Amino acid sequence: MDEVRESVKSGYLLEKFRLFHLKDCQKEDYVYHYHDFHKLIWFISGEVEYHVEGKTYRLEPHDILLVKKGEIHKPFVNPQTVYERYVFYISSEYLEEHSEPEGRLDLCFKMSDQEQGNVIRLAPTVSRMLFETIKLLETVESDNQYASGMYKRILFLKLMIELNRHCISNPEVFHKTARYDKKIVEMIHYINENLSGDLTIENLSAVFFISKYHMMRKFKEETGYSMHQYILEKRILAARNLILTGMPATIASIECGFKDYSTFSRAYKKLLGKLPSDTD
């Protein structure tokens, strides 16, 4: 089979954040994808398994799923059930802009790495309180009353502050019953921590003491995409983030493991639709 790009950039965010209330019951063939923003899903109903970076989560009503900017993910939905959820698209820059040294609004997303879980499962009383804020946000989104835009921003910041407070005081809210292959998840962490290093199939095979053909097959089975494409996309996304901080594209490409700038530039344009020099 010819190799194709298995994951795609999906969704656009022109505002600081967006809220969607989605409810459907139809067969849809989702693809592995990632976003340029954080995503928070408040799950209501349905039979849904979510794959995020090699881990599989079976969602329960009122679970909160956190998907960080750049994380590759895909839902598997039983079309015989009604899939209802509230979805927030959240600008990472907006969270940074409103954060303070003692109060970072992206803390829950960072803690999902530390706690090794993308799903938050709150106590019923806490869940009800936070959900009331979401319902109020939904109401404000559809009205044109005085200062509705300001009120919406205040409610969103309130939601993020309260969610982060509960994550800090109760780290056990991060649900840790995801299904995953331990070796593959270790590989994913290793790859993301060593994007500037030697990530050839031969070297990864030696590092993890596994035959390269078995490793590649298992990686594809567990994640839905090839090791080559995963590494390539992660390197390009990391380079783009460095370029956005002001680093010259040539240096960013080296920092992220590319040995040849022309190869980097072609791959960058193929994935992101523009040249590194056009990134702003």
C-alpha positions in Angstrom: 0.0 0.0 0.0 1.4 3.5 -0.9 2.1 5.6 2.1 -0.2 8.5 2.5 -0.5 11.2 5.1 -2.7 9.6 7.8 -3.3 12.6 10.0 -4.5 16.1 8.9 -4.7 19.5 10.4 -8.4 20.1 11.2 -10.6 23.0 12.3 -10.0 26.7 12.3 -10.0 29.1 15.1 -10.4 32.8 14.4 -11.7 33.8 17.8 -10.0 33.4 21.2 -12.2 30.4 21.9 -15.3 28.8 20.4 -18.0 26.6 22.0 -20.0 24.0 20.0 -22.9 22.0 21.2 -23.0 18.9 18.9 -25.5 16.1 18.9 -25.6 13.6 16.1 -26.4 10.0 15.3 -24.8 9.0 12.0 -22.0 7.0 10.7 -19.0 9.2 10.1 -15.5 8.1 9.2 -13.3 10.3 11.3 -9.6 10.5 10.4 -6.6 11.0 12.6 -6.1 14.8 12.9 -4.6 17.5 15.0 -5.3 21.2 15.7 -3.4 24.5 16.1 -5.3 25.0 19.3 -6.3 23.1 22.4 -9.5 21.2 22.5 -11.7 20.5 25.5 -14.7 18.1 25.1 -17.4 17.7 27.7 -18.9 14.4 26.9 -22.7 14.0 27.4 -23.8 10.7 25.8 -23.1 8.0 23.3 -20.7 5.1 22.9 -17.3 6.7 22.1 -13.7 5.7 22.3 -11.1 8.4 21.8 -7.6 7.7 20.6 -5.0 10.3 21.7 -1.3 9.8 21.0 -1.5 6.0 21.2 -3.9 5.8 24.2 -7.6 4.7 24.0 -10.2 6.2 26.3 -13.7 4.9 26.7 -15.7 8.0 27.6 -18.5 8.1 30.3 -21.1 10.8 30.7 -19.6 14.1 31.9 -16.1 13.1 31.3 -13.8 15.9 30.2 -11.4 15.1 27.4 -8.3 17.3 27.0 -6.5 17.3 23.7 -3.5 19.6 23.5 -2.5 21.7 20.5 -0.6 19.4 18.0 -1.8 16.1 19.6 -3.0 13.6 17.0 -6.3 12.1 17.9 -9.4 10.4 16.5 -12.8 9.4 17.9 -14.4 6.0 17.3 -18.2 6.4 17.6 -21.0 3.8 17.6 -23.4 5.3 15.1 -26.3 3.4 16.7 -26.2 5.8 19.6 -26.6 9.6 19.9 -23.2 11.2 20.3 -23.7 14.5 22.3 -20.9 16.7 23.5 -19.8 20.3 24.2 -16.6 21.1 22.4 -14.3 24.1 23.1 -11.7 25.2 20.7 -9.2 27.3 22.8 -6.4 29.5 21.6 -3.2 28.7 23.5 -2.2 32.3 23.0 -5.4 33.4 24.7 -4.7 31.2 27.7 -1.1 32.6 27.9 -2.4 36.2 27.6 -4.7 35.8 30.6 -2.4 33.7 32.7 -0.4 35.0 35.7 2.8 33.5 37.3 0.7 32.0 40.1 -2.2 31.1 37.9 -1.6 29.5 34.5 -4.8 28.8 32.7 -3.3 26.0 30.6 -2.3 24.1 33.8 -4.9 21.3 33.2 -3.5 20.7 29.8 0.1 20.5 31.2 -1.1 18.3 34.1 -2.6 15.8 31.6 1.1 15.0 30.6 2.3 14.8 34.2 -0.7 12.6 35.3 -0.5 10.6 32.0 -4.2 10.9 31.3 -6.3 13.0 28.9 -9.6 12.4 30.7 -10.8 14.2 33.8 -13.6 12.6 35.8 -14.9 15.0 38.4 -17.1 14.4 41.5 -20.8 14.8 40.7 -21.2 18.0 42.7 -18.2 19.6 41.1 -19.2 18.4 37.7 -22.7 19.9 38.1 -21.2 23.3 39.1 -18.9 23.5 36.1 -21.6 22.3 33.8 -23.9 25.1 34.9 -21.2 27.6 33.7 -21.1 25.8 30.3 -24.8 26.0 29.9 -24.8 29.7 30.8 -22.0 30.2 28.3 -24.2 28.5 25.6 -27.1 30.8 26.4 -25.0 33.9 26.3 -23.5 32.9 22.9 -26.9 33.0 21.3 -28.2 36.3 22.8 -27.4 39.9 21.9 -27.8 41.5 25.3 -25.6 44.2 26.7 -21.9 43.3 26.9 -22.6 39.6 25.9 -19.1 39.3 24.4 -17.5 40.4 27.6 -19.8 38.2 29.7 -18.9 35.2 27.6 -15.1 35.8 28.1 -15.6 36.2 31.8 -17.6 32.9 32.0 -15.0 31.1 30.0 -12.2 32.3 32.2 -14.3 31.4 35.3 -14.7 27.9 33.9 -10.9 27.5 33.2 -10.0 28.8 36.7 -12.4 26.5 38.5 -11.3 23.5 36.4 -7.7 24.2 37.1 -8.3 24.6 40.8 -9.9 21.2 41.0 -7.1 19.6 39.0 -4.5 21.1 41.4 -6.4 20.1 44.6 -7.3 16.6 43.3 -4.8 15.3 40.7 -6.6 11.9 41.0 -9.4 13.4 38.8 -7.2 12.5 35.8 -8.6 9.1 34.8 -5.9 6.5 34.3 -7.7 3.6 32.8 -6.8 4.2 29.2 -5.9 1.1 27.1 -2.5 1.3 25.5 0.6 -0.7 24.6 3.2 0.4 27.1 6.1 0.0 24.7 4.4 2.1 22.0 3.5 4.9 24.5 7.1 4.9 25.7 8.2 5.3 22.0 5.8 8.2 21.5 7.2 10.0 24.6 10.8 9.3 23.5 10.1 10.6 20.0 8.5 13.8 21.3 11.4 14.4 23.7 14.1 13.7 21.1 12.9 15.4 17.9 16.4 16.8 17.3 18.1 13.4 17.7 18.5 10.2 15.8 14.9 8.9 15.2 15.7 6.5 12.4 13.8 3.2 12.5 17.1 1.4 13.1 18.0 3.5 16.1 14.5 3.3 17.6 14.6 -0.4 17.2 17.9 -0.6 19.1 16.7 1.8 21.8 13.6 -0.3 22.5 15.1 -3.7 21.9 12.4 -4.7 19.3 12.7 -5.7 15.7 12.1 -2.8 13.4 9.4 -4.6 11.3 7.5 -5.7 14.4 7.9 -2.2 15.8 6.6 -0.4 12.7 3.6 -2.8 12.4 2.7 -2.5 16.0 3.0 1.3 15.9 0.7 1.5 13.0 -1.8 -0.9 14.7 -1.9 1.1 17.9 -1.8 4.6 16.5 -3.2 4.5 13.0 -0.2 6.1 11.3 3.3 5.1 10.3 6.3 5.9 12.5 7.9 7.9 9.6 4.8 10.1 9.1 4.4 10.6 12.9 8.0 11.7 13.4 7.9 13.9 10.3 4.7 15.8 11.3 5.9 16.2 14.9 9.2 17.7 13.7 7.4 20.1 11.4 5.0 21.2 14.1 7.8 21.7 16.6 9.8 23.7 14.0 6.8 25.9 13.2 6.4 26.7 16.9 10.0 27.8 17.1 9.7 29.9 14.0 6.6 31.6 15.6 8.9 32.6 18.5 11.2 34.4 16.1 13.8 31.7 15.4 15.1 31.7 11.8 13.6 28.8 9.8 17.0 27.4 9.0 17.9 27.1 12.7 14.5 25.8 13.6 14.8 23.0 11.0 18.1 21.9 12.5 16.8 22.1 16.1 14.0 19.7 15.1 16.1 17.1 13.4 16.2 18.1 9.7 19.6 17.8 8.1 18.7 19.4 4.8 16.7 22.7 4.6 15.2 22.0 1.2 13.8 18.7 2.4 12.4 20.5 5.4 10.9 23.3 3.3 9.1 20.9 0.9 7.7 18.8 3.8 6.6 21.9 5.6 4.7 23.3 2.6 3.1 19.9 1.9 1.9 19.6 5.5 1.0 23.2 6.3 0.3 24.7 2.9 2.9 27.4 3.1 6.7 27.8 3.2 8.5 28.3 6.5 9.4 31.8 5.4 5.7 32.6 5.1 4.9 31.5 8.7 3.6 34.3 10.9 
